[in-house]
Amino acid sequence: MKLSSNIALIVGSLMLILTLINALSVNEITPSIERAEVISALTSISILLIGFLQKNPNGNISSKLKSNAEEGFYLKDDMSITQKNELAWGSHMILTATASATVFLFKDGNVLLRRGLISDDTFIPGKICLTATKKSKYISLVNTKFYPGREEFDSILNNLPSVIVFPISANGWLIIGGWTDRCFTKSDELWIEGWSKKISNIL
């Protein structure tokens, strides 16, 4: 792949240079020459573009979660069957239908749900969670390495590439961690936001 991309870049560059030389050496510019020059230039640029794309077919490679955590499922015991069923169904759907690695639900100082890749560390809500509650809207950290205070979520799962925080009460949050940065679509966020409102009423 690297050799073919280099060949494409060399051929494209050479064609573009020859096109420029030809344009500068023409004594009289006619409509047919103009058309030929435009077609030649577009062809050269297209070949150059193909070469660049072959060099980096995936664009900027996203950072992926690297964790030794194991998959698990925890539900707090002292909840009703209705609450447990809703949390079990909803968390399963989020993990299977989106690029989430972990689902975490915290309310009034208690962990109600951990699912996906989980840890046993103690979670303490920080500035990001409190800001989500204050604004009464979810906060999406599409790439956590650019956000100060991202360590707030290390107790859920260390070095999460992306996080979405949904306030469900004055002291409660649904937190979704993604496998990579920018892995959640707008429809994912809206769907999870709708579910967070539903569980807010149920709880």
Secondary structure, 3 states (H helix, E strand, C coil): CHHHHHHHHHHHHHHHHHHHHHHHHCCCCCHHHHHHHHHHHHHHHHHHHHHHHHHCCCCCCCCECCCCCCEEEEECCCCCHHHHHHHHHHHHHHHHHCCEEEEEEEECCEEEEEEEECCCCCCCCCHHHHHHHHHCCCEEECCHHHCCCHHHHCCCCCCCCEEEEEEEECCEEEEEEECECCCCCHHHHHHHHHHHHHHHHHC
